[in-house]
Amino acid sequence: MKGVNGRILEVNLSTKSIKTVEIDQKTYFDYLGGLGLASRLLFDYVKPQIVPLSPDNVIIIVPGLLVGSGLPTASKTAVTFKSPETNAFGRSISGAYLGVAVKNAGLDGIVIKGKSEYPAYLFIDNDIVEIRDADWLWGKDAIETQEELRKKLGKDFRTCAIGYSGEKLIKIADIDFEERQSARGGGGAVMGSKMLKAIAVRGTKGVEYGDSEFLKEAIKNWNKRIIGSEDQKLDMAYGSGEFYAWVNKEIGVFPVKNWQESYFEESFEMHKDGKSHLDPYYWSPKYTEKMHPCPNCNKPCGRYVSIKEGKYAGTRVEGVEYEILYSLGGELGIEDIEVTAKLNEICDRAGIDGISAGVILGFAMEAYEKGLLTKEDTDGIDLRFGNGDAAIQAMEKIAKKEGYLGELLCDGVKIAAQKLGKGSEKFALEVKGLEPPAYDVRGLKGMALALAVSVRGACHLTGGIYAPELTGKFWKLSNVDRLNADWKGYEVKTGEDFMTLYDALGMCKFSRGLFWVEGMLDGIRAVTGVNFDVSRLLTIGERIYNLDRLFNIREGLTRKDDYLPYRVTHDPISNGVSKGSYVKEEELQQMLDEYYQARGWSKDGKPTRMHLFKLGLEKEAEELGAPI
C-alpha cells in the first residue's frame, strides 16, 4: 500500500530499547492511519486495568493517512493513551508539523513505553533515534521548551513538549505541538509520568505515493474547492468563534457561569453597540497579529493574538478559539477578551487543557458563591464570576498544583467534586471524568446523547453532532430537531463514524462541509493507489469506533458510564431562546436504547458478537466474551 512507510518506531524508555515494528498491509486497509492505527496500537499495547500514570501506559503518535501529502487541510495527527483523567480510552488530535516530519522520516507512527530514570527527550533525525538528556529543559513551559530545542537542533526539526503541569502529573495536562495543543484527557501527564519532556523530529526522506501525477491534480482540485469559499473567508477573518453571537442570540446554547445561563446576555447588553467583547467580530481585527495555519492549510482559523497596551500588555497567544471563548470567557462570567487571552496564555505555557481548566474554574466559582469554598480555601482570592484578576490568580494555582485550591482543582472537576462534597456533585460538569465543550446540550438533545456515549467523555469532536443540531442538517441528515429526543441514535452513530474516518485520514473537521466523505475518494486514491468507496470508508470509521468502545469495556465501563451531568438532566435552561429546555433522564435512556440499536450493540451497550465479526473484530469478540 503506497502512501505509508510500513514502520512504527517503538521506544522503551525503561530499557532504552529502540526498534522499528513492521505493520502489515491489511492493518492499513482496516484502519488507514491517524486515529485508526493509533487506536489499534493502543488496544494491542496496553494491558487491561493498568494504572494510567505507571510505566505500563504508552503514548502513541500517528499522523493521519493523508498528512504530508500536500492535500489542503490534511493536517491532523492523533495521540492515544489510557487517560489519567477518565481512566479509559484517551485520544487527542492536533494540527502538528511533527506529524509531517514523522512521515518524512520514514515512519507511520511512534509508540513510547516505559519510564526514563531522568528527564529525557526523544531525538529523531531520519534513521538516527536517540533518548537524550532533558534536564536542561525540565521546569520550562511548553512553548519555551520547544523554542530552546529548535534553537539547539535547528529550525528544520519539528517538536512537541509538555509544560510544568505535565511534569507535576496534573491530570488535565496536555501535549503542545508548536502551539497546537493535543489537549484533552491528560496525555501531558502520561508523558510527564515517563519523564519525557519533548520529542524532536527531522524527516527528509519523503513518502512514495500511489499516483503522484493524480495527487497533483487532486491537490489542485481541492484547492479550487477551498479558495474563495465562504468557509475560507470566515475562518481567516474570525477563526472558529465566528458563530459566537449566533449561538448566543439565535440558538441560546452558549454556556455561561458554569451552565447557570445559556446566553451571555449581560456581555451583549453592557456595550452601546450591542456587541459582546468575546465576539471575534469585535476582537479579531483589533488584536490579530498574524495567522498560524496547521500544516497544508489554506483556510487557517488559527491566529496569534497580541495585546500591546494596558494591564495585560505583552500577552501573546495562539488562539483564541471558540472553545476558549466559552471555557475561559463565558463559563467564568468574563467578557473581557484580554482576560480570556491571558488565561489562554497561562494554559498554553503551563501545558493544560484550556477547556477542562476553564470548566473546573467555573465549578470553583460557583462553589465559592454558594459558600462551599471560603476565602481561606482560595488563599484570599475573591473567586466570583466575572472577576478577571481572581480567575488569573486561580488559574496559576491550578497550573502549578499550588495551595489547597490548586490541589483541589488540578485533576478535573469529577475528582474536585468528590473531594469537596457538600452537594457540589450537582453542578460538577463532566462525563466519564472529562469536562464538556462549548454547547449547552440541554438545548441540543442529539448532542447530549453524543456527549454521553463518546468514548473519551464529554466531547464535541467525537461525533461533531453540534453541526446537524445547530443547523438542522448535515451530509445525509436533514430535518434534525434539536429540542426533540426522538431518532437521535442513528444521527449520533452516523456522525461518529464520519468523524472517526476524518481522524484516521488526518483531515481537518472544519473542511467536512466542503468534502463530506465522497470528496475524500480521489485524495485517498492518489496517496495509496487504491480505490475506496464511501461504504468501505464508513465501515472503517465504524470499526475504529467499535474498537475504542471495546477498550473502554475492557477497562470495566458499562451503560452506567454513558451518563450526563446532573445539571443537564435536572435544571432547565434559565434564559435565552432555549429557556426551559433540558434532557430528562428518561429521554436519555430512550436515546441510549436507540443509539445502541443503531450501533448493533446489546441493551447494556456492548458490541454484539455478530456485529464485531462483521467488522473483522472476531479476535476481540472472543477475548471479551461479546454478547450474542
For each residue, the residues with C-beta under 8 A, 3 or more apart:
1: 4 6 25 28 29 528 529 530
2: 208 209 210 527 528 529
3: 65 66 69 207 208 209 210 527 528 529
4: 1 23 28 33 65 108 207 528
5: 103 106 107 108 207
6: 1 22 23 25 28 108
7: 20 21 22 23 106 107 108
8: 20 21 23 41 107 108 109 110 111
9: 18 19 20 21 107 109 110 111 124 129
10: 17 18 19 20 21 111 113
11: 17 18 110 111 112 113 122 129 131
12: 15 16 17 18 113 114
13: 16 55 112 113 114 115 116 120 131 194 195 196
14: 55 113 114 115 116
15: 12 114
16: 12 13 131
17: 10 11 12
18: 9 10 11 12 129 130 131
19: 9 10
20: 7 8 9 10 107
21: 7 8 9 10 111
22: 6 7
23: 4 6 7 8 27 28 37 108
24: 27 28
25: 1 6 28 29
26: 29 30
27: 23 24 30 31 37 40
28: 1 4 6 23 24 25 31 32 33 37
29: 1 25 26 32 530
30: 26 27 36 40 540 543 616
31: 27 28 36 37 39 40 504 540 543 544
32: 28 29 36 37 64 65 501 504 505 540
33: 4 28 36 37 62 63 64 65 67 108 109 504 505 506
34: 37 38 62 63 64 65 67 76 77 78 93 503 504 505 506
35: 38 39 62 64 78 80 91 93 500 503 504 544
36: 30 31 32 33 39 40 500 503 504 540 543 544
37: 23 27 28 31 32 33 34 40 41 62 108 109 504
38: 34 35 41 42 60 61 62 78 79 80 91 109
39: 31 35 36 42 43 80 89 91 544 547 548 551
40: 27 30 31 36 37 43 44 544 547
41: 8 37 38 44 45 58 60 62 80 109 111
42: 38 39 45 46 58 60 80 81 82 89 551
43: 39 40 46 547 550 551 620
44: 40 41
45: 41 42 58 60 111 113
46: 42 43 50 56 57 58 82 551
47: 50 56
48: 554 555
49: 555 556
50: 46 47 54 56 57 82
51: 54 56 57
52: 57 81 82 83 84 87 90 186 189 190 193
53: 57 84 169 189 190 193
54: 50 51 57 193
55: 13 14 113 114 115 193 194
56: 46 47 50 51
57: 46 50 51 52 53 54 81 82 190 193 194
58: 41 42 45 46 81 82 111 112 113
59: 79 81 110 111 112 187 190 191 194 196
60: 38 41 42 45 78 79 80 81 109 110 111 112
61: 38 77 78 79 98 99 102 109 110 112 160 199
62: 33 34 35 37 38 41 77 78 80 99 108 109 110
63: 33 34 67 68 76 77 78 96 99 100 102 103 108 109 506
64: 32 33 34 35 67 74 75 76 77 78 99 503 504 505 506 507
65: 3 4 32 33 34 504 505 506 524 527 528
66: 3 69 71 74 505 506 507 523 524 527
67: 33 34 63 64 74 75 76 77 99 100 103 295 296 506
68: 63 74 99 100 103 104 207 295 296
69: 3 66 74 207 209 215 219 296 523 526 527
70: 215 219 296
71: 66 74 215 218 219 222 296 523 526 527
72: 219 222 223 226 296 297 298 299 511
73: 222 226 294 296 297 298 299 507 508 510 511
74: 64 66 67 68 69 71 296 505 506 507 508 523
75: 64 67 95 96 99 294 295 296 297 506 507 508
76: 34 63 64 67 93 94 95 96 99 294 502 503 506 507 508
77: 34 61 62 63 64 67 93 94 95 96 98 99 102 177 182 506
78: 34 35 38 60 61 62 63 64 91 92 93 503 506
79: 38 59 60 61 91 92 93 94 175 182 187
80: 35 38 39 41 42 60 62 89 90 91
81: 42 52 57 58 59 60 90 91 185 186 187 190
82: 42 46 50 52 57 58 87 88 89 90 190 555
83: 52 86 87 88 89 90 185 186 187 433 434 456 457
84: 52 53 87 90 169 171 185 186 189 190 193
85: 90 171 172 185 186 189 356 411 412 433 434 457
86: 83 89 90 185 432 433 434 456 457
87: 52 82 83 84 433 555
88: 82 83 432 433 455 456 457 551 552 555 557 561
89: 39 42 80 82 83 86 455 456 548 551 552 555
90: 52 80 81 82 83 84 85 86 184 185 186 187 190 456
91: 35 38 39 78 79 80 81 184 185 456 548
92: 78 79 174 175 182 183 184 185 187
93: 34 35 76 77 78 79 182 461 503
94: 76 77 79 175 177 180 181 182 183
95: 75 76 77 177 180 293 294 295 297 302 508
96: 63 75 76 77 99 100 158 160 177 178 180 182 294 295
97: 100 101 158 177 178 295
98: 61 77 101 102 158 159 160 177 178 199 201
99: 61 62 63 64 67 68 75 76 77 96 102 103 177 295 506
100: 63 67 68 96 97 103 104 158 203 295 296
101: 97 98 104 105 124 157 158 201 202 203
102: 61 63 77 98 99 105 107 108 109 110 124 201 203
103: 5 63 67 68 99 100 107 108 203 207
104: 68 100 101 203 204 205 206 207
105: 101 102 124 125 126 127 201 202 203 204 205
106: 5 7 126 127 203 205
107: 5 7 8 9 20 102 103 110 124 203
108: 4 5 6 7 8 23 33 37 62 63 102 103
109: 8 9 33 37 38 41 60 61 62 63 102
110: 8 9 11 59 60 61 62 102 107 122 124 199
111: 8 9 10 11 21 41 45 58 59 60
112: 11 13 58 59 60 61 122 194 196
113: 10 11 12 13 14 45 55 58
114: 12 13 14 15 55 194
115: 13 14 55 193 194 195
116: 13 14 119 120 131 194 195 196
117: 195
118: 133 135 195
119: 116 133 134 135 137 138 195 197
120: 13 116 131 132 133 134 195 196 197
121: 131 132 134 137 149 161 196 197 198 199 200
122: 11 110 112 129 130 131 132 196 198 199 200
123: 128 129 130 131 132 153 200
124: 9 101 102 105 107 110 128 129 199 200 201 202 203
125: 105 128 129 157 201 202
126: 105 106 202 203 204 205
127: 105 106
128: 123 124 125
129: 9 11 18 122 123 124 125
130: 18 122 123
131: 11 13 16 18 116 120 121 122 123
132: 120 121 122 123
133: 118 119 120 136
134: 119 120 121 137 138 196 197 198
135: 118 119 138
136: 133 148
137: 119 121 134 140 145 148 149 161 197 198
138: 119 134 135 167 197
139: 164 167
140: 137 144 145 148 163 164
141: 144 145 163 164 349 350 351
142: 145 146 161 162 163 166 176 348 349 350 351
143: 146 147 163 176 179 348 349
144: 140 141 147 148 349
145: 137 140 141 142 148 149 159 161 162 163 197 198
146: 142 143 149 150 159 160 161 176 178 198
147: 143 144 150 151
148: 136 137 140 144 145 151 152
149: 121 137 145 146 152 153 157 159 161 198 200
150: 146 147 153 154 155 157 159 200
151: 147 148
152: 148 149
153: 123 149 150 157 200 202
154: 150 157 202
155: 150
156: 202
157: 101 125 149 150 153 154 200 201 202
158: 96 97 98 100 101 178 200 201 202
159: 98 145 146 149 150 177 178 198 199 200 201
160: 61 96 98 146 175 176 177 178 182 198 199
161: 121 137 142 145 146 149 175 176 197 198 199 351
162: 142 145 165 166 167 173 174 175 176 188 191 192 196 197 198 351
163: 140 141 142 143 145 166 167 173 176 188 349 350 351 352 399
164: 139 140 141 167 168 350 351 399 400
165: 162 168 170 172 173 188 350 351 352 399 400 401 410
166: 142 162 163 169 170 173 174 175 188 189 191 192 351
167: 138 139 162 163 164 192 197
168: 164 165 173 192 400 401 410
169: 53 84 166 173 189 192 193
170: 165 166 173 186 188 189 352 398 399 401 410 411
171: 84 85 186 189 410 411 412 415
172: 85 165 186 189 352 353 356 357 360 410 411 412
173: 162 163 165 166 168 169 170 186 187 188 189 191 192 351 352 353
174: 92 162 166 181 182 183 184 186 187 188 351 352 353
175: 79 92 94 160 161 162 166 181 182 183 187 188 191 351
176: 142 143 146 160 161 162 163 179 180 181 182 188 348 351
177: 77 94 95 96 97 98 99 159 160 180 181 182
178: 96 97 98 146 158 159 160
179: 143 176 292 318 348
180: 94 95 96 176 177 294 302 318
181: 94 174 175 176 177 348 353 354
182: 77 79 92 93 94 96 160 174 175 176 177 187
183: 92 94 174 175 353 354 355 356
184: 90 91 92 174 353 355 356 434 456 459
185: 81 83 84 85 86 90 91 92 353 434 456 457
186: 52 81 83 84 85 90 170 171 172 173 174 189 190 353
187: 59 79 81 83 90 92 173 174 175 182 190 191
188: 162 163 165 166 170 173 174 175 176 191 192 351 352
189: 52 53 84 85 166 169 170 171 172 173 186 192 193
190: 52 53 57 59 81 82 84 90 186 187 193 194
191: 59 162 166 173 175 187 188 194 196 197
192: 162 166 167 168 169 173 188 189 195 196
193: 52 53 54 55 57 84 115 169 189 190
194: 13 55 57 59 112 114 115 116 190 191
195: 13 115 116 117 118 119 120 192
196: 13 59 112 116 120 121 122 134 162 191 192 199
197: 119 120 121 134 137 138 145 161 162 167 191
198: 121 122 134 137 145 146 149 159 160 161 162
199: 61 98 110 121 122 124 159 160 161 196
200: 121 122 123 124 149 150 153 157 158 159
201: 98 101 102 105 124 125 157 158 159
202: 101 105 124 125 126 153 154 156 157 158
203: 100 101 102 103 104 105 106 107 124 126
204: 104 105 126
205: 104 105 106 126
206: 104
207: 3 4 5 68 69 103 104
208: 2 3
209: 2 3 69 212 215 526 527 528 529
210: 2 3 214 215 525 526 527 528 529 530
211: 214 215 525 526 529
212: 209 215 216
213: 216 217
214: 210 211 217 218 522 525 526
215: 69 70 71 209 210 211 212 218 219 526 527
216: 212 213 219 220
217: 213 214 220 221 526
218: 71 214 215 221 222 522 523 525 526
219: 69 70 71 72 215 216 222 223
220: 216 217 223 224
221: 217 218 224 225 522
222: 71 72 73 218 219 225 226 515 519 523
223: 72 219 220 226 227 298
224: 220 221 227
225: 221 222 229 514 515 519
226: 72 73 222 223 229 231 232 298 299 511 514
227: 223 224 232 298
228: 232 233
229: 225 226 232 233 299 514
230: 233 234
231: 226 234 235 299 510 511 513 514
232: 226 227 228 229 235 236 298 299
233: 228 229 230 236 237
234: 230 231 237 238 242
235: 231 232 238 239 240 242 299 300 301 510
236: 232 233 291 299 300 301
237: 233 234 242 280 284
238: 234 235 241 242 280 281 284
239: 235 242 280 284 301 302 303 320 321 322
240: 235 301 321 322 323 510
241: 238 244 278 279 280 320 321 322 325
242: 234 235 237 238 239 280 281 322
243: 246 247 322
244: 241 247 248 254 276 278 279 280 322 325
245: 248 249 268 275 276 279 281
246: 243 249 250 251
247: 243 244 250 251 253 254 438 439 470
248: 244 245 251 252 254 263 264 268 276 576
249: 245 246 252 263 268 576 577
250: 246 247 577
251: 246 247 248 254 443 470 482 577 578
252: 248 249 262 263 440 443 573 575 576 577 578 579
253: 247 262 439 440 441 442 443 444 470 573 576 578
254: 244 247 248 251 262 263 264 326 330 438 439 440
255: 258 259 261 262 326 330 331 436 438 439 440
256: 259 260 261 262 263 264 330 331 333
257: 260 261 330 331 332 333 362 365 366 385
258: 255 331 359 362 363 365 366 385 427 429
259: 255 256 262 331 362 427 429 440 565 567 568 571
260: 256 257 366 574
261: 255 256 257 264 265 574 575 576
262: 252 253 254 255 256 259 440 442 443 573 574 575 576 578 579
263: 248 249 252 254 256 575 576 577
264: 248 254 256 261 267 268 276 278 330 335
265: 261 268 269 575 576
266: 269 270 335
267: 264 270 276 277 278 330 335
268: 245 248 249 264 265 271 274 275 276
269: 265 266 274
270: 266 267 335
271: 268 274 275 276 277
272:
273:
274: 268 269 271
275: 245 268 271 279 281 282
276: 244 245 248 264 267 268 271 279 282 335
277: 267 271 282 283 335 336 337
278: 241 244 264 267 282 283 325 329 330 335 337 340
279: 241 244 245 275 276 282 283
280: 237 238 239 241 242 244 283 284 325
281: 238 242 245 275 284
282: 275 276 277 278 279 286 337
283: 277 278 279 280 286 287 305 320 337
284: 237 238 239 280 281 287 288 303
285: 288
286: 282 283
287: 283 284 305 306 307 337 341
288: 284 285 291 303 304 305 306
289: 303 304 305 306 316
290: 303 304
291: 236 288 300 302 303 304
292: 179 300 302 303 304 318
293: 95 297 298 300 302
294: 73 75 76 95 96 180 297 300 302 508
295: 67 68 75 95 96 97 99 100
296: 67 68 69 70 71 72 73 74 75 100
297: 72 73 75 95 293 294 300 508
298: 72 73 223 226 227 232 293
299: 72 73 226 229 231 232 235 236 510 511
300: 235 236 291 292 293 294 297 303
301: 235 236 239 240 321 510
302: 95 180 239 291 292 293 294 318 319 321
303: 239 284 288 289 290 291 292 300 318 319
304: 288 289 290 291 292 316 317 318
305: 283 287 288 289 315 316 317 318 319 320 341 344
306: 287 288 289 315 316
307: 287 310 312 313 314 315 316 338 341 342
308: 313
309: 313
310: 307 313 338
311: 338
312: 307 315 338 339 341 342
313: 307 308 309 310
314: 307
315: 305 306 307 312 338 341 342 345
316: 289 304 305 306 307 345
317: 304 305 320 341 344 345 348
318: 179 180 292 302 303 304 305 348
319: 302 303 305 324 341 344 348
320: 239 241 283 305 317 324 325 328 337 340 341 344
321: 239 240 241 301 302 324 325
322: 239 240 241 242 243 244 325 326 438
323: 240 326 327 354 355 437 438
324: 319 320 321 327 328 329 340 344 354 355 358
325: 241 244 278 280 320 321 322 328 329 330 340 438
326: 254 255 322 323 329 330 331 355 358 437 438
327: 323 324 331 332 354 355 356 357 358 359 362 435 438
328: 320 324 325 331 332 334 340 343 344 347 354 357 358 391
329: 278 324 325 326 332 334 335 337 340
330: 254 255 256 257 264 267 278 325 326 333 334 335 438
331: 255 256 257 258 259 326 327 328 358 359 361 362
332: 257 327 328 329 343 358 361 362 365 385 386 391
333: 256 257 330 365 384 385 386
334: 328 329 330 339 340 385 386 388 391
335: 264 266 267 270 276 277 278 329 330 386
336: 277 339 340 388
337: 277 278 282 283 287 320 329 340 341
338: 307 310 311 312 315 341 342
339: 312 334 336 342 343 388 391 392
340: 278 320 324 325 328 329 334 336 337 343 344
341: 287 305 307 312 315 317 319 320 337 338 344 345
342: 307 312 315 338 339 345 346 392
343: 328 332 339 340 346 347 354 357 358 391 392 395
344: 305 317 319 320 324 328 340 341 347 348 354
345: 315 316 317 341 342 348 349
346: 342 343 349 350 392 395 396 399
347: 328 343 344 350 351 352 353 354 357 395 399
348: 142 143 176 179 181 317 318 319 344 345 351 354
349: 141 142 143 144 163 345 346
350: 141 142 163 164 165 346 347 399 400
351: 141 142 161 162 163 164 165 166 173 174 175 176 188 347 348
352: 163 165 170 172 173 174 188 347 356 357 398 399
353: 172 173 174 181 183 184 185 186 347 356 357
354: 181 183 323 324 327 328 343 344 347 348 357 358
355: 183 184 323 324 326 327 358 359 435 437 438
356: 85 172 183 184 327 352 353 359 360 412 413 434 435
357: 172 327 328 343 347 352 353 354 360 361 395 398 399
358: 324 326 327 328 331 332 343 354 355 361 362
359: 258 327 331 355 356 362 363 413 429 430 435 436
360: 172 356 357 363 364 398 409 412 413 416 435
361: 331 332 357 358 364 365 391 394 395 398 409
362: 257 258 259 327 331 332 358 359 365 366 385 429
363: 258 359 360 366 367 409 413 416 417 424 427 428 429
364: 360 361 367 368 373 378 383 394 405 408 409 416
365: 257 258 332 333 361 362 368 369 383 384 385 391
366: 257 258 260 362 363 369 370 385 427
367: 363 364 370 372 373 420 424 427
368: 364 365 371 372 373 374 378 383 384
369: 365 366 384 385
370: 366 367
371: 368 374
372: 367 368 420 422 423 424
373: 364 367 368 377 378 383 405 420
374: 368 371 377 378
375: 378 380 381 382
376: 379 380
377: 373 374 404 405 408
378: 364 368 373 374 375 381 382 383 394 404 405
379: 376 397 403 404 405
380: 375 376
381: 375 378 390 393 394 405
382: 375 378 387 390
383: 364 365 368 373 378 387 390 391 394
384: 333 365 368 369 387 390
385: 257 258 332 333 334 362 365 366 369
386: 332 333 334 335
387: 382 383 384 390 391
388: 334 336 339 391 392
389: 392 393
390: 381 382 383 384 387 393 394
391: 328 332 334 339 343 361 365 383 387 388 394 395
392: 339 342 343 346 388 389 395 396
393: 381 389 390 396 397
394: 361 364 378 381 383 390 391 397 398 405 409
395: 343 346 347 357 361 391 392 398 399
396: 346 392 393 399 400 402
397: 379 393 394 400 401 402 403 405 406 409
398: 170 352 357 360 361 394 395 401 405 406 409 410
399: 163 164 165 170 346 347 350 352 357 395 396 406 410
400: 164 165 168 350 396 397 406
401: 165 168 170 397 398 406 407 410
402: 396 397 405 406 407
403: 379 397 406 407
404: 377 378 379 407 408
405: 364 373 377 378 379 381 394 397 398 402 408 409
406: 397 398 399 400 401 402 403 409 410
407: 401 402 403 404 410
408: 364 377 404 405 416 419 420
409: 360 361 363 364 394 397 398 405 406 413 416
410: 165 168 170 171 172 398 399 401 406 407
411: 85 170 171 172 415 416
412: 85 171 172 356 360 415 416 430 433 434 435
413: 356 359 360 363 409 416 417 428 429 430 435
414: 417 418 428 430 433
415: 171 411 412 418 419 433
416: 360 363 364 408 409 411 412 413 419 420 424 428
417: 363 413 414 420 421 424 425 428
418: 414 415 421 425
419: 408 415 416
420: 367 372 373 408 416 417 424
421: 417 418 424 425
422: 372
423: 372 426
424: 363 367 372 416 417 420 421 427 428
425: 417 418 421 428 566
426: 423 566 567 570
427: 258 259 363 366 367 424 566 567
428: 363 413 414 416 417 424 425 565 566
429: 258 259 359 362 363 413 435 436 458 565 567
430: 359 412 413 414 433 434 435 436 457 458 565
431: 434 436 451 452 454 457 458 563 564 565
432: 86 88 454 456 457 458 557 561
433: 83 85 86 87 88 412 414 415 430 457
434: 83 85 86 184 185 356 412 430 431 456 457 458 459
435: 327 355 356 359 360 412 413 429 430 458
436: 255 359 429 430 431 439 441 451 458 565
437: 323 326 355 458 459 460 461
438: 247 254 255 322 323 325 326 327 330 355 460
439: 247 253 254 255 436 444 447 460 466
440: 252 253 254 255 259 262 443 444 573 578
441: 253 436 444 445 447 448 451 564 568 583
442: 253 262 448 568 571 572 573 578 581 582 583
443: 251 252 253 262 440 482 483 573 578 581
444: 253 439 440 441 447 448 465 466 469 470 482
445: 441 448 449 469 482 483 484 485 488 583 587 591
446: 449 450 465 468 469 480 482 488 491 492
447: 439 441 444 450 451 460 463 465 466 469 482
448: 441 442 444 445 451 452 564 568 583 588 591
449: 445 446 452 453 465 488 489 492 588 591 592 595
450: 446 447 453 454 459 460 462 463 465 492 495 496
451: 431 436 441 447 448 454 458 459 460 564
452: 431 448 449 562 563 564 588 591 592
453: 449 450 492 562 592 595 605
454: 431 432 450 451 457 458 459 462 463 496
455: 88 89 462 545 548 549 551 552
456: 83 86 88 89 90 91 184 185 432 434 459 462
457: 83 85 86 88 185 430 431 432 433 434 454
458: 429 430 431 432 434 435 436 437 451 454
459: 184 434 437 450 451 454 456 462
460: 437 438 439 447 450 451 463 464 465 466
461: 93 437 464 499 509
462: 450 454 455 456 459 496 499 500
463: 447 450 454 460 492 495 496 499
464: 460 461 467 474 495 498 499 509 512
465: 444 446 447 449 450 460 468 469 491 492 495
466: 439 444 447 460 469 470
467: 464 470 471 474 495 512 513
468: 446 465 471 472 473 474 477 480 491 495
469: 444 445 446 447 465 466 480 482
470: 247 251 253 444 466 467 482
471: 467 468 474 480
472: 468 478 479 480 481 482
473: 468 477 478 479 480
474: 464 467 468 471 477 480 495
475: 494 498 512 516 517
476: 494
477: 468 473 474 480 491 494
478: 472 473
479: 472 473
480: 446 468 469 471 472 473 474 477 491
481: 472 484 486
482: 251 443 444 445 446 447 469 470 472
483: 443 445 578 581
484: 445 481 487
485: 445 488 583 587 588 590 591
486: 481 590
487: 484 490 491 594
488: 445 446 449 485 491 492 591 594 595
489: 449 492 493 591 593 594 595 596 597 598 599
490: 487 493 494 594 598
491: 446 465 468 477 480 487 488 494 495
492: 446 449 450 453 463 465 488 489 495 496 595 598
493: 489 490 496 497 595 598 599
494: 475 476 477 490 491 497 498
495: 450 463 464 465 467 468 474 491 492 498 499
496: 450 454 462 463 492 493 499 500 541 545
497: 493 494 500 501 538 541 542 545
498: 464 475 494 495 501 502 512 517 538 541
499: 461 462 463 464 495 496 502 503 509 512 541
500: 35 36 462 496 497 503 504 541 542 544 545
501: 32 497 498 504 505 517 520 537 538 540 541 544
502: 76 498 499 505 507 508 509 512
503: 34 35 36 64 76 78 93 499 500 506 507
504: 31 32 33 34 35 36 37 64 65 500 501 540 541 544
505: 32 33 34 64 65 66 74 501 502 520 523 524
506: 33 34 63 64 65 66 67 74 75 76 77 78 99 503
507: 64 66 73 74 75 76 502 503 511 512 515 520
508: 73 74 75 76 95 294 297 502 511
509: 461 464 499 502 512
510: 73 231 235 240 299 301
511: 72 73 226 231 299 507 508 514 515
512: 464 467 475 498 499 502 507 509 515 516
513: 231 467 516
514: 225 226 229 231 511 519
515: 222 225 507 511 512 518 519 520
516: 475 512 513 519 520
517: 475 498 501 520 521 534 537 538
518: 515 521 534
519: 222 225 514 515 516 522 523
520: 501 505 507 515 516 517 523 524 537
521: 517 518 524 525 531 532 533 534 537
522: 214 218 221 519 525 526
523: 66 69 71 74 218 222 505 519 520 526 527
524: 65 66 505 520 521 527 528 530 532 537
525: 210 211 214 218 521 522 528 529 530 531 532
526: 69 71 209 210 211 214 215 217 218 522 523
527: 2 3 65 66 69 71 209 210 215 523 524
528: 1 2 3 4 65 209 210 524 525
529: 1 2 3 209 210 211 525
530: 1 29 210 524 525
531: 521 525
532: 521 524 525 536 537
533: 521 536 537
534: 517 518 521 537 538
535: 538 539
536: 532 533 539 540
537: 501 517 520 521 524 532 533 534 540 541
538: 497 498 501 517 534 535 541 542
539: 535 536 542 543 615
540: 30 31 32 36 501 504 536 537 543 544
541: 496 497 498 499 500 501 504 537 538 544 545
542: 497 500 538 539 545 546 615
543: 30 31 36 539 540 546 547 615 616 617
544: 31 35 36 39 40 500 501 504 540 541 547 548
545: 455 496 497 500 541 542 548 549
546: 542 543 549 550 599 607 611 612 615 617
547: 39 40 43 543 544 550 551 617 620
548: 39 89 91 455 544 545 551 552
549: 455 545 546 552 553 601 605 607
550: 43 546 547 553 554 607 612 617 620 624
551: 39 42 43 46 88 89 455 547 548 554 555
552: 88 89 455 548 549 555 557 561
553: 549 550 556 557 558 606 607 624
554: 48 550 551 624
555: 48 49 82 87 88 89 551 552
556: 49 553
557: 88 432 552 553 561
558: 553 561 604 605
559: 562 592 603 604 605
560: 563
561: 88 432 552 557 558
562: 452 453 559 592 605
563: 431 452 560 588
564: 431 441 448 451 452 568 569 583 588
565: 259 428 429 430 431 436 568 569
566: 425 426 427 428 569 570 571
567: 259 426 427 429 570 571
568: 259 441 442 448 564 565 571 582 583
569: 564 565 566 582 583 584 585 588
570: 426 566 567 582
571: 259 442 566 567 568 574 582
572: 442 579 580 581 582
573: 252 253 262 440 442 443 576 578 579 580 581 582
574: 260 261 262 571 579
575: 252 261 262 263 265 579
576: 248 249 252 253 261 262 263 265 573 579
577: 249 250 251 252 263
578: 251 252 253 262 440 442 443 483 573 581
579: 252 262 572 573 574 575 576
580: 572 573
581: 442 443 483 572 573 578
582: 442 568 569 570 571 572 573
583: 441 442 445 448 485 564 568 569 587 588
584: 569 587 588
585: 569 588 589
586: 589 590
587: 445 485 583 584 590 591
588: 448 449 452 485 563 564 569 583 584 585 591 592
589: 585 586 592 593
590: 485 486 586 587 593 594
591: 445 448 449 452 485 488 489 587 588 594 595
592: 449 452 453 559 562 588 589 595 596 605
593: 489 589 590 596 597 603
594: 487 488 489 490 590 591 597 598
595: 449 453 488 489 492 493 591 592 598 599
596: 489 592 593 599 601 602 603 605
597: 489 593 594 600 601
598: 489 490 492 493 594 595
599: 489 493 546 595 596 607 611
600: 597 607 608 610 611 614
601: 549 596 597 605 606 607 608 611
602: 596 605 606 607 608 627
603: 559 593 596
604: 558 559
605: 453 549 558 559 562 592 596 601 602
606: 553 601 602 626 627
607: 546 549 550 553 599 600 601 602 611 612 617 621 626
608: 600 601 602 611 612 626 627 628
609: 612 613 621 626 627 628
610: 600 613 614 628
611: 546 599 600 601 607 608 614 615
612: 546 550 607 608 609 615 617 618 620 621 626
613: 609 610 616 617 618 621
614: 600 610 611
615: 539 542 543 546 611 612
616: 30 543 613
617: 543 546 547 550 607 612 613 620 621
618: 612 613 621 622
619: 622 623
620: 43 547 550 612 617 623 624 626
621: 607 609 612 613 617 618 624 626
622: 618 619 625 626
623: 619 620
624: 550 553 554 620 621
625: 622
626: 606 607 608 609 612 620 621 622
627: 602 606 608 609
628: 608 609 610
